Amino acid sequence: MNSAQQGTRRLKQLKHDVYIAVLVCRDRRTPWYAKLIAACGVGYVFSPVQLIPSFIPVIGWLDDFAAVSLGLALARKLTPRTVIEECRERAATALNDGTGVPTTARIMVAIGILAIWLALAVLAGILVFRALRL
């Protein structure tokens, strides 16, 4: 298998994993704290306050990758296994049928990420302002 085929396979697996995460977050049986951790992990990528700025090539992206990976891994540990298995089956069926993520789900995820980013930006601004005021 050449590198192009491996890359294509990895992208399909990533699409499948992201769709599973969306389904798990939308499921009512998923605990709220697991949803919050997953959202914060993804929200860190869009946050203006980061440990290593994203505009620094490679190193700046590593902390983003680590935050998303750790957030999703911790959320996966906190979610009941039955919910994850059912969402995995639903994702496989939907992606094989070609239906994929509905447009409304994409919009809701984008709005959620934007809201978290905005809340974190405001909180960071308040904390910086208070720290500078001494």
MDAnalysis code that builds the backbone (N, CA, C; Angstrom):
import MDAnalysis as mda
import numpy as np

u = mda.Universe.empty(402, n_residues=134, atom_resindex=np.repeat(np.arange(134), 3), trajectory=True)
u.add_TopologyAttr("name", ["N", "CA", "C"] * 134)
u.add_TopologyAttr("resid", np.arange(1, 135))
u.add_TopologyAttr("resname", ["MET", "ASN", "SER", "ALA", "GLN", "GLN", "GLY", "THR", "ARG", "ARG", "LEU", "LYS", "GLN", "LEU", "LYS", "HIS", "ASP", "VAL", "TYR", "ILE", "ALA", "VAL", "LEU", "VAL", "CYS", "ARG", "ASP", "ARG", "ARG", "THR", "PRO", "TRP", "TYR", "ALA", "LYS", "LEU", "ILE", "ALA", "ALA", "CYS", "GLY", "VAL", "GLY", "TYR", "VAL", "PHE", "SER", "PRO", "VAL", "GLN", "LEU", "ILE", "PRO", "SER", "PHE", "ILE", "PRO", "VAL", "ILE", "GLY", "TRP", "LEU", "ASP", "ASP", "PHE", "ALA", "ALA", "VAL", "SER", "LEU", "GLY", "LEU", "ALA", "LEU", "ALA", "ARG", "LYS", "LEU", "THR", "PRO", "ARG", "THR", "VAL", "ILE", "GLU", "GLU", "CYS", "ARG", "GLU", "ARG", "ALA", "ALA", "THR", "ALA", "LEU", "ASN", "ASP", "GLY", "THR", "GLY", "VAL", "PRO", "THR", "THR", "ALA", "ARG", "ILE", "MET", "VAL", "ALA", "ILE", "GLY", "ILE", "LEU", "ALA", "ILE", "TRP", "LEU", "ALA", "LEU", "ALA", "VAL", "LEU", "ALA", "GLY", "ILE", "LEU", "VAL", "PHE", "ARG", "ALA", "LEU", "ARG", "LEU"])
u.atoms.positions = np.array([
    [0.854, -1.180, 0.000],
    [0.000, 0.000, 0.000],
    [0.899, 1.242, 0.000],
    [0.677, 2.118, -0.947],
    [1.517, 3.319, -1.030],
    [1.031, 4.393, -0.059],
    [1.790, 5.466, 0.034],
    [1.478, 6.507, 1.011],
    [0.175, 7.240, 0.691],
    [-0.167, 7.393, -0.573],
    [-1.430, 8.055, -0.938],
    [-2.618, 7.222, -0.476],
    [-2.532, 5.915, -0.630],
    [-3.623, 5.049, -0.185],
    [-3.717, 5.039, 1.338],
    [-2.565, 5.059, 2.007],
    [-2.578, 5.113, 3.468],
    [-3.182, 6.427, 3.956],
    [-2.832, 7.526, 3.296],
    [-3.397, 8.820, 3.662],
    [-4.902, 8.862, 3.470],
    [-5.365, 8.294, 2.354],
    [-6.805, 8.242, 2.093],
    [-7.511, 7.402, 3.149],
    [-6.907, 6.286, 3.511],
    [-7.495, 5.403, 4.526],
    [-7.547, 6.114, 5.877],
    [-6.489, 6.836, 6.215],
    [-6.463, 7.563, 7.490],
    [-7.502, 8.686, 7.521],
    [-7.666, 9.371, 6.400],
    [-8.681, 10.426, 6.346],
    [-10.089, 9.861, 6.509],
    [-10.348, 8.721, 5.891],
    [-11.662, 8.081, 6.053],
    [-11.868, 7.656, 7.502],
    [-10.817, 7.140, 8.141],
    [-10.924, 6.737, 9.544],
    [-11.159, 7.957, 10.426],
    [-10.483, 9.061, 10.130],
    [-10.686, 10.291, 10.892],
    [-12.117, 10.794, 10.744],
    [-12.645, 10.763, 9.525],
    [-14.025, 11.182, 9.287],
    [-14.983, 10.300, 10.087],
    [-14.719, 9.005, 10.112],
    [-15.550, 8.067, 10.862],
    [-15.478, 8.369, 12.358],
    [-14.273, 8.614, 12.890],
    [-14.108, 8.898, 14.315],
    [-14.779, 10.208, 14.719],
    [-14.668, 11.210, 13.868],
    [-15.317, 12.501, 14.167],
    [-16.829, 12.338, 14.171],
    [-17.344, 11.570, 13.232],
    [-18.792, 11.357, 13.188],
    [-19.266, 10.582, 14.416],
    [-18.472, 9.634, 14.878],
    [-18.810, 8.919, 16.114],
    [-18.854, 9.903, 17.281],
    [-17.869, 10.800, 17.355],
    [-17.836, 11.791, 18.438],
    [-19.061, 12.701, 18.388],
    [-19.468, 13.102, 17.194],
    [-20.671, 13.942, 17.055],
    [-21.901, 13.182, 17.548],
    [-22.019, 11.927, 17.152],
    [-23.175, 11.133, 17.578],
    [-23.174, 10.904, 19.078],
    [-22.001, 10.664, 19.650],
    [-21.911, 10.456, 21.098],
    [-22.307, 11.732, 21.829],
    [-21.856, 12.876, 21.354],
    [-22.200, 14.144, 22.014],
    [-23.680, 14.481, 21.879],
    [-24.300, 14.019, 20.815],
    [-25.729, 14.297, 20.616],
    [-26.621, 13.320, 21.369],
    [-26.069, 12.201, 21.815],
    [-26.860, 11.177, 22.497],
    [-27.233, 11.653, 23.897],
    [-28.478, 11.438, 24.270],
    [-28.968, 11.895, 25.574],
    [-28.377, 11.097, 26.732],
    [-27.899, 9.893, 26.468],
    [-27.343, 9.059, 27.531],
    [-25.893, 9.415, 27.865],
    [-25.286, 10.275, 27.074],
    [-23.918, 10.704, 27.349],
    [-23.943, 11.714, 28.488],
    [-23.114, 11.510, 29.519],
    [-23.102, 12.457, 30.646],
    [-22.685, 13.861, 30.198],
    [-23.235, 14.860, 30.869],
    [-22.954, 16.246, 30.489],
    [-21.479, 16.586, 30.621],
    [-20.805, 16.007, 31.628],
    [-19.402, 16.331, 31.832],
    [-18.522, 15.744, 30.727],
    [-18.921, 14.628, 30.137],
    [-18.175, 14.069, 29.005],
    [-18.334, 14.982, 27.784],
    [-19.548, 15.501, 27.595],
    [-19.778, 16.437, 26.491],
    [-18.967, 17.712, 26.687],
    [-18.918, 18.210, 27.915],
    [-18.181, 19.434, 28.217],
    [-16.685, 19.254, 27.973],
    [-16.133, 18.126, 28.380],
    [-14.704, 17.870, 28.182],
    [-14.379, 17.777, 26.701],
    [-15.213, 17.085, 25.930],
    [-14.985, 16.983, 24.488],
    [-15.076, 18.364, 23.834],
    [-16.042, 19.153, 24.239],
    [-16.202, 20.493, 23.666],
    [-15.027, 21.402, 24.027],
    [-14.533, 21.302, 25.237],
    [-13.381, 22.125, 25.630],
    [-12.120, 21.696, 24.882],
    [-11.967, 20.404, 24.662],
    [-10.816, 19.932, 23.895],
    [-10.822, 20.473, 22.481],
    [-11.975, 20.443, 21.854],
    [-12.095, 20.968, 20.495],
    [-12.056, 22.498, 20.518],
    [-12.661, 23.110, 21.518],
    [-12.684, 24.562, 21.623],
    [-11.306, 25.172, 21.822],
    [-10.378, 24.413, 22.399],
    [-9.020, 24.918, 22.605],
    [-8.348, 25.270, 21.283],
    [-8.652, 24.510, 20.256],
    [-8.052, 24.755, 18.943],
    [-8.412, 26.156, 18.444],
    [-9.626, 26.605, 18.727],
    [-10.097, 27.895, 18.239],
    [-9.915, 29.024, 19.251],
    [-9.356, 28.705, 20.398],
    [-9.168, 29.697, 21.443],
    [-8.032, 30.652, 21.090],
    [-8.218, 31.937, 21.362],
    [-7.135, 32.890, 21.097],
    [-6.006, 32.784, 22.129],
    [-6.276, 32.168, 23.273],
    [-5.273, 31.994, 24.313],
    [-4.831, 30.535, 24.299],
    [-3.569, 30.291, 23.919],
    [-3.037, 28.935, 23.838],
    [-1.656, 28.882, 24.453],
    [-1.246, 27.689, 24.861],
    [0.094, 27.522, 25.421],
    [1.162, 27.848, 24.391],
    [1.008, 27.283, 23.201],
    [1.920, 27.543, 22.092],
    [1.059, 28.062, 20.945],
    [1.293, 29.273, 20.459],
    [0.452, 29.828, 19.389],
    [0.449, 28.938, 18.143],
    [-0.695, 28.838, 17.500],
    [-0.860, 27.953, 16.346],
    [-0.128, 28.435, 15.106],
    [0.244, 29.722, 15.056],
    [0.928, 30.199, 13.860],
    [2.383, 29.722, 13.797],
    [2.896, 29.116, 14.871],
    [4.234, 28.531, 14.834],
    [4.101, 27.149, 14.191],
    [4.748, 26.933, 13.046],
    [4.577, 25.659, 12.333],
    [4.979, 24.453, 13.189],
    [4.280, 23.397, 13.036],
    [4.471, 22.086, 13.658],
    [4.305, 22.139, 15.174],
    [5.153, 22.868, 15.883],
    [5.081, 22.898, 17.344],
    [3.756, 23.512, 17.805],
    [3.308, 24.529, 17.135],
    [2.045, 25.165, 17.487],
    [0.844, 24.274, 17.241],
    [0.986, 23.342, 16.318],
    [-0.117, 22.427, 16.023],
    [-0.112, 21.223, 16.953],
    [1.048, 20.924, 17.543],
    [1.133, 19.757, 18.417],
    [0.280, 19.920, 19.670],
    [0.280, 21.112, 20.262],
    [-0.549, 21.289, 21.446],
    [-2.035, 21.246, 21.093],
    [-2.400, 21.722, 19.903],
    [-3.797, 21.602, 19.452],
    [-4.183, 20.133, 19.315],
    [-3.316, 19.378, 18.660],
    [-3.565, 17.944, 18.476],
    [-3.669, 17.238, 19.830],
    [-2.784, 17.594, 20.762],
    [-2.799, 16.968, 22.082],
    [-4.082, 17.311, 22.838],
    [-4.515, 18.566, 22.752],
    [-5.734, 18.973, 23.460],
    [-6.957, 18.241, 22.922],
    [-7.060, 18.151, 21.595],
    [-8.198, 17.453, 21.002],
    [-8.139, 15.966, 21.343],
    [-6.973, 15.371, 21.208],
    [-6.829, 13.938, 21.485],
    [-7.142, 13.614, 22.935],
    [-6.582, 14.393, 23.850],
    [-6.834, 14.132, 25.266],
    [-8.289, 14.385, 25.636],
    [-8.863, 15.447, 25.096],
    [-10.271, 15.735, 25.391],
    [-11.199, 14.633, 24.908],
    [-10.988, 14.175, 23.674],
    [-11.843, 13.111, 23.140],
    [-11.582, 11.788, 23.838],
    [-10.326, 11.510, 24.196],
    [-10.020, 10.259, 24.895],
    [-10.660, 10.236, 26.283],
    [-10.571, 11.358, 26.992],
    [-11.182, 11.423, 28.323],
    [-12.704, 11.342, 28.223],
    [-13.276, 12.009, 27.244],
    [-14.728, 11.931, 27.050],
    [-15.146, 10.504, 26.715],
    [-14.335, 9.804, 25.934],
    [-14.627, 8.409, 25.586],
    [-14.609, 7.533, 26.837],
    [-13.663, 7.793, 27.757],
    [-13.585, 7.017, 29.001],
    [-14.784, 7.282, 29.910],
    [-15.320, 8.504, 29.858],
    [-16.436, 8.874, 30.731],
    [-17.806, 8.507, 30.158],
    [-17.846, 8.101, 28.895],
    [-19.105, 7.760, 28.240],
    [-19.348, 6.260, 28.370],
    [-20.588, 5.854, 28.667],
    [-20.883, 4.412, 28.761],
    [-20.544, 3.686, 27.452],
    [-19.986, 2.496, 27.592],
    [-19.548, 1.716, 26.435],
    [-20.699, 1.389, 25.484],
    [-21.888, 1.177, 26.020],
    [-23.028, 0.853, 25.143],
    [-23.356, 2.012, 24.211],
    [-23.244, 3.239, 24.724],
    [-23.513, 4.418, 23.899],
    [-22.490, 4.511, 22.773],
    [-21.225, 4.291, 23.103],
    [-20.170, 4.367, 22.090],
    [-20.357, 3.296, 21.025],
    [-20.686, 2.081, 21.425],
    [-20.872, 0.994, 20.460],
    [-22.059, 1.269, 19.536],
    [-23.162, 1.747, 20.101],
    [-24.324, 2.063, 19.267],
    [-24.015, 3.193, 18.292],
    [-23.298, 4.214, 18.764],
    [-22.935, 5.328, 17.881],
    [-21.949, 4.879, 16.815],
    [-21.054, 3.955, 17.151],
    [-20.113, 3.421, 16.158],
    [-20.864, 2.694, 15.048],
    [-21.866, 1.902, 15.427],
    [-22.674, 1.189, 14.422],
    [-23.473, 2.164, 13.565],
    [-24.074, 3.170, 14.215],
    [-24.839, 4.170, 13.459],
    [-23.955, 4.944, 12.496],
    [-22.733, 5.269, 12.940],
    [-21.805, 6.006, 12.071],
    [-21.391, 5.156, 10.878],
    [-21.108, 3.879, 11.116],
    [-20.706, 2.998, 10.013],
    [-21.832, 2.864, 9.002],
    [-23.048, 2.714, 9.485],
    [-24.198, 2.598, 8.592],
    [-24.409, 3.883, 7.800],
    [-24.352, 5.016, 8.481],
    [-24.599, 6.295, 7.816],
    [-23.513, 6.613, 6.789],
    [-22.269, 6.348, 7.124],
    [-21.186, 6.650, 6.190],
    [-21.161, 5.684, 5.018],
    [-21.572, 4.446, 5.240],
    [-21.647, 3.489, 4.135],
    [-22.811, 3.798, 3.202],
    [-23.912, 4.318, 3.773],
    [-25.064, 4.696, 2.956],
    [-24.834, 6.009, 2.219],
    [-23.848, 6.772, 2.668],
    [-23.559, 8.052, 2.032],
    [-24.327, 9.209, 2.628],
    [-25.052, 8.964, 3.716],
    [-25.826, 10.049, 4.321],
    [-24.933, 10.983, 5.126],
    [-23.964, 10.463, 5.864],
    [-22.999, 11.280, 6.606],
    [-23.646, 12.159, 7.647],
    [-22.939, 13.197, 8.032],
    [-23.421, 14.125, 9.050],
    [-24.449, 15.058, 8.430],
    [-25.647, 15.124, 9.002],
    [-26.652, 16.044, 8.459],
    [-26.186, 17.491, 8.577],
    [-26.693, 18.329, 7.714],
    [-26.301, 19.741, 7.686],
    [-26.633, 20.425, 9.006],
    [-27.761, 20.103, 9.593],
    [-28.124, 20.750, 10.858],
    [-27.124, 20.407, 11.944],
    [-26.627, 19.188, 11.951],
    [-25.632, 18.805, 12.953],
    [-24.346, 19.596, 12.753],
    [-23.951, 19.798, 11.514],
    [-22.746, 20.587, 11.232],
    [-22.922, 22.015, 11.738],
    [-24.078, 22.566, 11.501],
    [-24.342, 23.938, 11.936],
    [-24.341, 24.016, 13.464],
    [-24.966, 23.058, 14.125],
    [-25.025, 23.064, 15.582],
    [-23.629, 22.907, 16.191],
    [-22.809, 22.042, 15.624],
    [-21.448, 21.871, 16.121],
    [-20.650, 23.150, 15.932],
    [-20.787, 23.787, 14.778],
    [-20.076, 25.038, 14.518],
    [-20.513, 26.130, 15.493],
    [-21.803, 26.227, 15.759],
    [-22.304, 27.225, 16.704],
    [-21.801, 26.922, 18.109],
    [-21.785, 25.659, 18.487],
    [-21.285, 25.277, 19.803],
    [-19.817, 25.604, 19.981],
    [-19.027, 25.291, 18.978],
    [-17.593, 25.592, 19.041],
    [-17.364, 27.098, 19.096],
    [-18.119, 27.838, 18.306],
    [-17.991, 29.293, 18.314],
    [-18.381, 29.875, 19.669],
    [-19.427, 29.360, 20.282],
    [-19.863, 29.853, 21.586],
    [-18.813, 29.568, 22.657],
    [-18.223, 28.384, 22.629],
    [-17.174, 28.046, 23.594],
    [-15.958, 28.936, 23.385],
    [-15.585, 29.138, 22.117],
    [-14.438, 30.000, 21.815],
    [-14.680, 31.413, 22.328],
    [-15.866, 31.929, 22.095],
    [-16.191, 33.280, 22.540],
    [-16.168, 33.375, 24.062],
    [-16.729, 32.387, 24.742],
    [-16.734, 32.398, 26.205],
    [-15.314, 32.339, 26.757],
    [-14.478, 31.501, 26.172],
    [-13.088, 31.416, 26.627],
    [-12.316, 32.701, 26.339],
    [-12.584, 33.317, 25.196],
    [-11.909, 34.573, 24.859],
    [-12.294, 35.677, 25.838],
    [-13.569, 35.751, 26.181],
    [-14.026, 36.765, 27.132],
    [-13.419, 36.500, 28.511],
    [-13.429, 35.249, 28.935],
    [-12.851, 34.894, 30.235],
    [-11.357, 35.208, 30.271],
    [-10.638, 34.874, 29.208],
    [-9.202, 35.167, 29.148],
    [-8.966, 36.673, 29.184],
    [-9.786, 37.446, 28.476],
    [-9.651, 38.898, 28.494],
    [-9.869, 39.472, 29.881],
    [-10.859, 38.957, 30.588],
    [-11.132, 39.430, 31.955],
    [-9.967, 39.099, 32.872],
    [-9.448, 37.875, 32.780],
    [-8.333, 37.474, 33.622],
    [-7.071, 38.294, 33.337],
    [-6.796, 38.555, 32.079],
    [-5.627, 39.362, 31.731],
    [-5.813, 40.791, 32.231],
    [-6.999, 41.338, 32.060],
    [-7.270, 42.703, 32.525],
    [-7.083, 42.814, 34.027],
    [-7.587, 41.835, 34.782],
    [-7.444, 41.861, 36.243],
    [-5.992, 41.700, 36.650],
    [-5.253, 40.856, 35.926],
    [-3.843, 40.639, 36.262],
    [-3.013, 41.900, 36.001],
    [-3.323, 42.611, 34.948],
    [-2.565, 43.818, 34.614],
    [-2.917, 44.990, 35.515],
    [-4.101, 44.964, 36.075],
    [-4.545, 46.051, 36.926],
    [-3.830, 46.046, 38.280],
    [-3.432, 44.870, 38.701],
    [-2.723, 44.678, 39.968],
    [-3.461, 45.374, 41.050],
])
